[in-house]
């Protein structure tokens, strides 16, 4: 993917199925991914995802389970 760089800023991104990932903030987002609103170092972004993404099931599956 991309080389890890301690100076690199990442953005937390989310797809339509509400699955999260990180992406270098200085790069165009891949199709289908939107910024979630949190940016920072890689470790901070991953910690944010861990605290935010509590149900790993895709949105479509969560909708059918209710």
N, C-alpha and C positions, 0 to 999 in steps of 0.2 A: 504494500500500500504506500505509505509515506514514511520517510525517515522520521524517527522520533527526535524532536529538538526541544530542549528545555525552554526555549524562547517562543516556540510555536503556540499560537492561540487556537483553540478548538471551539467549535459550536456544537451544542447538543441539537440534534435533528430528529425529526419524527416523520414516519411515513403515514399513509392513509389508514393503515391497520394499527396505528398507535404503537408501533415498535420504534425503539430508540436506538441511536447510534451517535458517534461523534464524527466530525468532519473538520478538516482544517478551515478556519474562519476566512482565510484569504483565498480560498478556492471556490469556484461556482459550485452550487449544490447539484448533486446528481438528480436526474428526473425522478419525480415522485417523493422527494424529501423536502420538508419545510423546516425552517429554524424553529426551535422550541422556545428560545428566548434566553438561554443560558450560554455564556461563553467563558473561557478561561483556560488554564493549563489542563493537560490531559487528565491528570489525577483528579482535579476538582470536577471536571465534566463527568468522569466515570462515577464519582461519588454522588453527584447530582442524579445521574440515571439510576443508580442503585436505590436512592431514597424515593425517587419519583415513580419508577416503573415497577410497581408492586405486583402486577398480574401480567405474566409474560405471554399469555395467550393472545393471538391476534384479535382485533376488534370483532371480526365476523364470527369467530368462535365464541367470544364472550356474549355476543348478542343472542346466539342460539341457545346458550346455556341458561339464560334467565327466563 
